[in-house]
Amino acid sequence: MFLTLVTAVLLSAAPSPLDVVKTGSADVQKIAASKGATVAQLSEAVDRFVDFGELSRRALGDTWSKLTPAQRQDFSATMEGLLRASYAQRAIGQGKSQVRYGEQSIAGNDARVATTVKINRGEAFPVDYKLYRANDKSDWRIYDVITDEVSLLTTYQEQFRKILATKGFDGLLATLKSKRAQLEKAAIP
């Protein structure tokens, strides 16, 4: 009985998927709205709740299993840099967002958190976060964001499939590295 109680307390102490999304959103908004916000500051905050490696793995699908560990690392690092630069450009100076948190649904080690976001005085739009955890003791991490029913992960999967079919993995990686360099160059004041 005591062991069951201790286990329940320990499990309840871990942040829920909803807690992860709320904390992450608040951290990013605070940094993005501050004067002099930098890509590095936003990246540090985002790293605490987004799993770029998982997003990369899922975006490549079956191709991932055919890559060497070095290729996987290179691809993940490139994707992480690309996503950070892209996200930071949109987030910095965007203004305060009003976020209404909806339901969280959990199925095993997968979860989804529904939100509605209103930027400044604009129209509200749905943003859902998909999270996973490696096992029952792991923290929840975001790997996909769905805005107006458009999944970031699915969008990347479709784009990657087309590029892989015409240019192969090396062509895809070169394309992503080029796009990353463009975004990072544009982010430098």
Backbone as CSV, one residue per row, in Angstrom:
resi,resn,N_x,N_y,N_z,CA_x,CA_y,CA_z,C_x,C_y,C_z
1,MET,0.822,-1.188,0.000,0.000,0.000,0.000,0.866,1.252,0.000
2,PHE,1.884,1.274,0.850,2.765,2.432,0.924,3.474,2.656,-0.407
3,LEU,3.948,1.565,-1.018,4.639,1.661,-2.303,3.709,2.213,-3.380
4,THR,2.462,1.797,-3.384,1.483,2.297,-4.338,1.260,3.787,-4.142
5,LEU,1.171,4.228,-2.910,0.986,5.639,-2.611,2.188,6.458,-3.066
6,VAL,3.391,5.988,-2.773,4.609,6.687,-3.194,4.674,6.762,-4.712
7,THR,4.367,5.675,-5.389,4.378,5.652,-6.847,3.368,6.647,-7.400
8,ALA,2.183,6.690,-6.837,1.149,7.629,-7.295,1.595,9.074,-7.108
9,VAL,2.225,9.371,-5.994,2.708,10.728,-5.730,3.802,11.095,-6.725
10,LEU,4.733,10.192,-6.969,5.822,10.464,-7.915,5.291,10.665,-9.328
11,LEU,4.352,9.840,-9.742,3.784,9.980,-11.079,2.995,11.269,-11.214
12,SER,2.295,11.659,-10.168,1.510,12.890,-10.242,2.403,14.124,-10.216
13,ALA,3.632,13.993,-9.753,4.544,15.129,-9.705,5.106,15.463,-11.079
14,ALA,5.123,14.491,-11.987,5.627,14.741,-13.337,4.641,15.644,-14.068
15,PRO,5.156,16.613,-14.829,4.256,17.505,-15.565,3.419,16.743,-16.579
16,SER,2.154,17.068,-16.646,1.248,16.475,-17.619,1.529,17.097,-18.991
17,PRO,1.002,16.517,-20.068,1.154,17.153,-21.380,0.620,18.592,-21.377
18,LEU,-0.511,18.802,-20.727,-1.075,20.154,-20.651,-0.122,21.096,-19.916
19,ASP,0.481,20.636,-18.833,1.447,21.452,-18.092,2.651,21.812,-18.966
20,VAL,3.126,20.851,-19.758,4.274,21.094,-20.642,3.942,22.187,-21.652
21,VAL,2.763,22.093,-22.265,2.358,23.085,-23.263,2.167,24.457,-22.613
22,LYS,1.522,24.499,-21.457,1.304,25.781,-20.772,2.625,26.443,-20.397
23,THR,3.514,25.682,-19.787,4.811,26.231,-19.360,5.621,26.682,-20.567
24,GLY,5.666,25.839,-21.587,6.416,26.186,-22.791,5.886,27.432,-23.460
25,SER,4.589,27.520,-23.580,3.964,28.682,-24.203,4.260,29.954,-23.419
26,ALA,4.130,29.883,-22.113,4.399,31.057,-21.268,5.857,31.489,-21.373
27,ASP,6.776,30.530,-21.343,8.209,30.853,-21.444,8.535,31.528,-22.776
28,VAL,8.018,30.957,-23.859,8.297,31.505,-25.190,7.683,32.891,-25.331
29,GLN,6.444,33.064,-24.888,5.802,34.377,-24.995,6.559,35.440,-24.212
30,LYS,7.015,35.086,-23.030,7.746,36.041,-22.195,9.022,36.494,-22.905
31,ILE,9.749,35.554,-23.463,10.998,35.898,-24.156,10.711,36.665,-25.442
32,ALA,9.768,36.168,-26.254,9.472,36.786,-27.549,8.984,38.224,-27.402
33,ALA,8.282,38.519,-26.328,7.740,39.862,-26.128,8.751,40.823,-25.501
34,SER,9.862,40.313,-25.011,10.826,41.184,-24.352,11.692,41.924,-25.370
35,LYS,12.105,43.108,-24.995,12.995,43.894,-25.862,14.332,43.176,-25.961
36,GLY,14.855,43.131,-27.162,16.154,42.514,-27.365,16.136,40.997,-27.357
37,ALA,14.962,40.400,-27.531,14.871,38.941,-27.554,15.736,38.399,-28.684
38,THR,16.394,37.291,-28.429,17.275,36.692,-29.426,16.825,35.274,-29.778
39,VAL,17.304,34.825,-30.921,17.031,33.456,-31.352,17.586,32.473,-30.316
40,ALA,18.766,32.777,-29.779,19.389,31.881,-28.794,18.524,31.749,-27.539
41,GLN,17.959,32.853,-27.067,17.098,32.800,-25.894,15.843,31.963,-26.156
42,LEU,15.236,32.183,-27.320,14.054,31.401,-27.671,14.400,29.934,-27.831
43,SER,15.529,29.659,-28.457,15.950,28.269,-28.662,16.133,27.539,-27.351
44,GLU,16.736,28.211,-26.397,16.953,27.599,-25.086,15.628,27.243,-24.421
45,ALA,14.649,28.135,-24.542,13.339,27.879,-23.950,12.639,26.730,-24.671
46,VAL,12.675,26.749,-25.992,11.987,25.728,-26.789,12.599,24.348,-26.568
47,ASP,13.903,24.284,-26.395,14.592,22.998,-26.191,14.070,22.236,-24.979
48,ARG,13.497,22.951,-24.022,13.017,22.295,-22.809,11.744,21.469,-23.041
49,PHE,11.016,21.754,-24.121,9.754,21.039,-24.305,9.522,20.488,-25.708
50,VAL,10.376,20.803,-26.668,10.231,20.270,-28.028,11.350,19.279,-28.294
51,ASP,11.003,18.154,-28.905,11.984,17.132,-29.254,12.217,17.171,-30.764
52,PHE,13.243,17.929,-31.182,13.545,18.074,-32.598,14.014,16.754,-33.210
53,GLY,14.691,15.939,-32.435,15.141,14.641,-32.922,13.970,13.743,-33.278
54,GLU,12.958,13.732,-32.437,11.768,12.928,-32.701,11.016,13.449,-33.918
55,LEU,10.901,14.758,-34.028,10.263,15.351,-35.203,11.028,14.955,-36.464
56,SER,12.351,15.017,-36.413,13.179,14.650,-37.560,12.969,13.189,-37.934
57,ARG,12.998,12.328,-36.948,12.831,10.894,-37.192,11.477,10.608,-37.832
58,ARG,10.437,11.183,-37.282,9.099,10.936,-37.808,8.904,11.571,-39.184
59,ALA,9.519,12.715,-39.410,9.384,13.392,-40.705,10.018,12.576,-41.829
60,LEU,11.100,11.881,-41.548,11.763,11.065,-42.566,11.100,9.710,-42.773
61,GLY,10.328,9.268,-41.828,9.630,7.994,-41.970,10.589,6.832,-42.142
62,ASP,10.315,5.975,-43.108,11.116,4.766,-43.339,12.564,5.072,-43.708
63,THR,12.814,6.217,-44.279,14.175,6.575,-44.677,15.095,6.629,-43.461
64,TRP,14.562,7.015,-42.313,15.357,7.136,-41.088,16.108,5.843,-40.786
65,SER,15.432,4.724,-40.910,16.052,3.438,-40.560,17.169,3.037,-41.523
66,LYS,17.234,3.671,-42.671,18.266,3.356,-43.671,19.514,4.221,-43.519
67,LEU,19.481,5.176,-42.626,20.592,6.110,-42.458,21.604,5.586,-41.444
68,THR,22.826,6.028,-41.597,23.858,5.716,-40.614,23.646,6.627,-39.407
69,PRO,24.231,6.284,-38.261,24.120,7.184,-37.108,24.639,8.602,-37.414
70,ALA,25.692,8.707,-38.194,26.234,10.031,-38.539,25.239,10.815,-39.399
71,GLN,24.592,10.151,-40.343,23.597,10.818,-41.181,22.392,11.258,-40.348
72,ARG,21.984,10.416,-39.423,20.862,10.776,-38.548,21.193,12.015,-37.726
73,GLN,22.392,12.037,-37.168,22.823,13.178,-36.355,22.870,14.450,-37.192
74,ASP,23.437,14.364,-38.398,23.548,15.516,-39.289,22.161,16.025,-39.672
75,PHE,21.281,15.103,-40.006,19.924,15.486,-40.389,19.195,16.142,-39.214
76,SER,19.272,15.528,-38.041,18.593,16.077,-36.854,19.113,17.467,-36.502
77,ALA,20.435,17.642,-36.560,21.025,18.951,-36.246,20.584,20.004,-37.267
78,THR,20.526,19.612,-38.523,20.092,20.542,-39.576,18.628,20.923,-39.372
79,MET,17.783,19.943,-39.121,16.363,20.211,-38.876,16.164,21.090,-37.648
80,GLU,16.909,20.805,-36.602,16.796,21.600,-35.379,17.142,23.059,-35.665
81,GLY,18.232,23.293,-36.362,18.622,24.660,-36.705,17.599,25.339,-37.589
82,LEU,17.079,24.610,-38.557,16.069,25.158,-39.468,14.802,25.535,-38.714
83,LEU,14.333,24.632,-37.883,13.106,24.900,-37.125,13.288,26.028,-36.126
84,ARG,14.424,26.055,-35.459,14.688,27.144,-34.509,14.672,28.496,-35.211
85,ALA,15.383,28.605,-36.322,15.471,29.877,-37.043,14.101,30.293,-37.570
86,SER,13.369,29.347,-38.125,12.045,29.640,-38.665,11.094,30.082,-37.563
87,TYR,11.088,29.360,-36.464,10.200,29.665,-35.348,10.547,31.023,-34.732
88,ALA,11.824,31.260,-34.548,12.253,32.499,-33.905,11.865,33.717,-34.728
89,GLN,12.005,33.622,-36.034,11.643,34.758,-36.883,10.168,35.112,-36.730
90,ARG,9.334,34.106,-36.601,7.905,34.367,-36.458,7.545,34.819,-35.049
91,ALA,8.246,34.310,-34.058,7.873,34.566,-32.662,8.342,35.926,-32.157
92,ILE,9.560,36.327,-32.528,10.107,37.578,-31.998,9.291,38.756,-32.514
93,GLY,8.854,39.580,-31.575,8.125,40.781,-31.908,6.680,40.538,-32.331
94,GLN,6.196,39.323,-32.207,4.849,38.993,-32.639,3.801,39.615,-31.717
95,GLY,4.194,39.892,-30.534,3.244,40.438,-29.580,2.699,39.347,-28.689
96,LYS,1.955,39.765,-27.728,1.387,38.836,-26.746,0.236,38.058,-27.367
97,SER,0.274,36.783,-27.170,-0.812,35.918,-27.634,-1.698,35.567,-26.458
98,GLN,-2.969,35.456,-26.737,-3.899,34.951,-25.737,-4.123,33.484,-26.075
99,VAL,-3.844,32.627,-25.133,-3.983,31.198,-25.361,-5.059,30.659,-24.435
100,ARG,-6.016,29.972,-25.024,-7.032,29.282,-24.242,-6.716,27.794,-24.344
101,TYR,-6.521,27.174,-23.211,-6.143,25.765,-23.175,-7.393,24.916,-23.086
102,GLY,-7.435,23.922,-23.959,-8.558,22.999,-23.986,-8.198,21.690,-23.314
103,GLU,-8.703,20.646,-23.870,-8.528,19.316,-23.303,-7.183,18.708,-23.676
104,GLN,-6.727,17.831,-22.822,-5.598,16.985,-23.165,-6.137,15.571,-23.283
105,SER,-5.638,14.838,-24.254,-6.015,13.434,-24.373,-4.727,12.616,-24.372
106,ILE,-4.745,11.554,-23.608,-3.566,10.706,-23.461,-3.950,9.280,-23.831
107,ALA,-3.134,8.677,-24.694,-3.305,7.271,-25.071,-1.938,6.617,-24.955
108,GLY,-1.709,5.956,-23.837,-0.396,5.344,-23.614,0.672,6.411,-23.461
109,ASN,1.656,6.386,-24.342,2.754,7.359,-24.291,2.625,8.436,-25.358
110,ASP,1.409,8.610,-25.886,1.117,9.671,-26.850,0.039,10.568,-26.263
111,ALA,0.139,11.851,-26.573,-0.848,12.794,-26.048,-1.094,13.905,-27.057
112,ARG,-2.213,14.567,-26.852,-2.561,15.718,-27.683,-3.176,16.765,-26.770
113,VAL,-2.757,18.016,-26.952,-3.289,19.124,-26.169,-3.880,20.141,-27.133
114,ALA,-5.142,20.467,-26.925,-5.848,21.423,-27.771,-5.745,22.818,-27.161
115,THR,-5.463,23.799,-28.008,-5.468,25.188,-27.577,-6.135,26.028,-28.660
116,THR,-6.482,27.233,-28.294,-6.932,28.244,-29.246,-6.073,29.466,-28.994
117,VAL,-5.496,30.014,-30.056,-4.570,31.135,-29.927,-5.131,32.351,-30.644
118,LYS,-5.004,33.475,-29.966,-5.423,34.750,-30.544,-4.227,35.685,-30.417
119,ILE,-3.691,36.136,-31.545,-2.524,37.015,-31.543,-3.009,38.454,-31.642
120,ASN,-2.520,39.251,-30.696,-2.960,40.637,-30.579,-4.475,40.676,-30.563
121,ARG,-5.077,41.407,-31.461,-6.547,41.487,-31.481,-7.126,40.762,-32.696
122,GLY,-6.344,39.876,-33.244,-6.762,39.144,-34.432,-7.723,38.017,-34.132
123,GLU,-7.991,37.276,-35.169,-8.910,36.145,-35.080,-8.257,34.992,-34.321
124,ALA,-9.042,34.253,-33.596,-8.549,33.088,-32.864,-8.471,31.900,-33.818
125,PHE,-7.445,31.061,-33.632,-7.303,29.872,-34.458,-6.830,28.710,-33.592
126,PRO,-7.222,27.497,-33.985,-6.856,26.321,-33.186,-5.405,25.915,-33.408
127,VAL,-4.743,25.558,-32.320,-3.389,25.018,-32.368,-3.375,23.818,-31.421
128,ASP,-3.092,22.661,-31.986,-2.996,21.441,-31.182,-1.544,21.001,-31.137
129,TYR,-1.157,20.460,-30.017,0.212,19.972,-29.818,0.164,18.466,-29.631
130,LYS,1.030,17.763,-30.368,1.153,16.320,-30.184,2.441,16.075,-29.405
131,LEU,2.317,15.269,-28.370,3.444,14.973,-27.496,3.628,13.470,-27.385
132,TYR,4.796,13.077,-26.957,5.077,11.676,-26.687,6.046,11.614,-25.515
133,ARG,6.170,10.437,-24.972,7.215,10.180,-23.991,7.750,8.782,-24.303
134,ALA,9.020,8.593,-24.099,9.667,7.323,-24.450,9.139,6.175,-23.596
135,ASN,8.828,6.486,-22.335,8.283,5.474,-21.427,7.560,6.195,-20.283
136,ASP,7.004,5.441,-19.371,6.208,6.026,-18.287,6.998,6.939,-17.360
137,LYS,8.311,6.826,-17.375,9.143,7.651,-16.489,9.721,8.875,-17.193
138,SER,9.537,8.966,-18.512,10.081,10.072,-19.300,9.172,11.295,-19.232
139,ASP,9.749,12.443,-19.510,8.961,13.668,-19.611,8.237,13.705,-20.954
140,TRP,7.120,14.390,-20.982,6.390,14.614,-22.219,7.146,15.636,-23.053
141,ARG,7.220,15.395,-24.364,7.914,16.299,-25.282,7.049,16.505,-26.528
142,ILE,7.027,17.706,-27.028,6.259,18.026,-28.233,7.056,17.586,-29.460
143,TYR,6.365,16.969,-30.418,7.005,16.610,-31.676,6.202,17.094,-32.891
144,ASP,4.999,17.621,-32.678,4.213,18.121,-33.799,3.291,19.225,-33.311
145,VAL,3.058,20.195,-34.202,2.139,21.294,-33.931,1.172,21.340,-35.108
146,ILE,-0.112,21.374,-34.800,-1.145,21.378,-35.832,-1.894,22.696,-35.726
147,THR,-1.778,23.513,-36.771,-2.414,24.820,-36.802,-3.472,24.817,-37.889
148,ASP,-4.698,25.151,-37.529,-5.805,25.125,-38.486,-5.840,23.814,-39.263
149,GLU,-5.679,22.716,-38.557,-5.732,21.358,-39.104,-4.583,21.039,-40.067
150,VAL,-3.519,21.840,-40.049,-2.342,21.574,-40.870,-1.206,21.189,-39.928
151,SER,-0.736,19.958,-40.086,0.307,19.415,-39.232,1.688,19.794,-39.760
152,LEU,2.520,20.333,-38.891,3.903,20.628,-39.254,4.604,19.345,-39.683
153,LEU,4.405,18.275,-38.935,5.035,16.996,-39.234,4.584,16.448,-40.592
154,THR,3.288,16.452,-40.852,2.775,15.942,-42.123,3.275,16.784,-43.291
155,THR,3.329,18.088,-43.103,3.842,18.968,-44.143,5.287,18.611,-44.486
156,TYR,6.114,18.428,-43.465,7.499,18.024,-43.714,7.566,16.649,-44.369
157,GLN,6.760,15.719,-43.922,6.776,14.374,-44.520,6.491,14.439,-46.017
158,GLU,5.496,15.217,-46.403,5.129,15.335,-47.823,6.245,16.007,-48.622
159,GLN,6.811,17.076,-48.091,7.904,17.762,-48.786,9.120,16.849,-48.914
160,PHE,9.458,16.156,-47.838,10.631,15.288,-47.855,10.456,14.132,-48.833
161,ARG,9.260,13.585,-48.885,8.989,12.472,-49.802,9.270,12.888,-51.245
162,LYS,8.828,14.081,-51.610,9.036,14.592,-52.981,10.525,14.800,-53.266
163,ILE,11.221,15.422,-52.335,12.645,15.700,-52.545,13.448,14.405,-52.551
164,LEU,13.122,13.485,-51.656,13.818,12.194,-51.625,13.647,11.445,-52.944
165,ALA,12.470,11.541,-53.536,12.198,10.828,-54.789,13.013,11.381,-55.952
166,THR,13.321,12.680,-55.907,14.051,13.290,-57.023,15.539,13.495,-56.756
167,LYS,15.898,13.795,-55.509,17.282,14.148,-55.198,17.969,13.188,-54.244
168,GLY,17.225,12.274,-53.635,17.796,11.358,-52.663,18.061,12.060,-51.328
169,PHE,18.607,11.294,-50.383,18.841,11.841,-49.051,19.859,12.984,-49.069
170,ASP,20.950,12.823,-49.806,21.974,13.878,-49.848,21.407,15.178,-50.413
171,GLY,20.531,15.070,-51.406,19.890,16.257,-51.966,18.950,16.920,-50.968
172,LEU,18.220,16.097,-50.228,17.331,16.636,-49.195,18.137,17.370,-48.135
173,LEU,19.202,16.747,-47.669,20.025,17.359,-46.629,20.633,18.670,-47.123
174,ALA,21.121,18.695,-48.358,21.698,19.918,-48.924,20.639,21.020,-49.025
175,THR,19.422,20.653,-49.423,18.326,21.625,-49.529,18.011,22.223,-48.159
176,LEU,17.933,21.375,-47.145,17.625,21.850,-45.793,18.741,22.721,-45.237
177,LYS,19.979,22.339,-45.494,21.117,23.146,-45.015,21.115,24.517,-45.664
178,SER,20.777,24.580,-46.940,20.716,25.855,-47.645,19.611,26.741,-47.066
179,LYS,18.443,26.154,-46.844,17.317,26.910,-46.266,17.653,27.384,-44.856
180,ARG,18.303,26.533,-44.090,18.713,26.905,-42.728,19.664,28.097,-42.769
181,ALA,20.639,28.058,-43.662,21.613,29.154,-43.782,20.910,30.463,-44.145
182,GLN,19.928,30.396,-45.048,19.176,31.592,-45.433,18.429,32.180,-44.245
183,LEU,17.759,31.326,-43.491,16.993,31.799,-42.335,17.903,32.368,-41.255
184,GLU,19.015,31.697,-41.003,19.923,32.173,-39.969,20.568,33.498,-40.372
185,LYS,20.865,33.659,-41.653,21.439,34.908,-42.141,20.429,36.049,-41.989
186,ALA,19.173,35.755,-42.303,18.117,36.774,-42.192,17.867,37.156,-40.734
187,ALA,18.164,36.257,-39.804,17.912,36.519,-38.369,18.984,37.404,-37.753
188,ILE,20.125,37.548,-38.428,21.210,38.374,-37.876,20.875,39.835,-38.088
189,PRO,20.847,40.625,-37.003,20.469,42.049,-37.137,21.539,42.868,-37.824
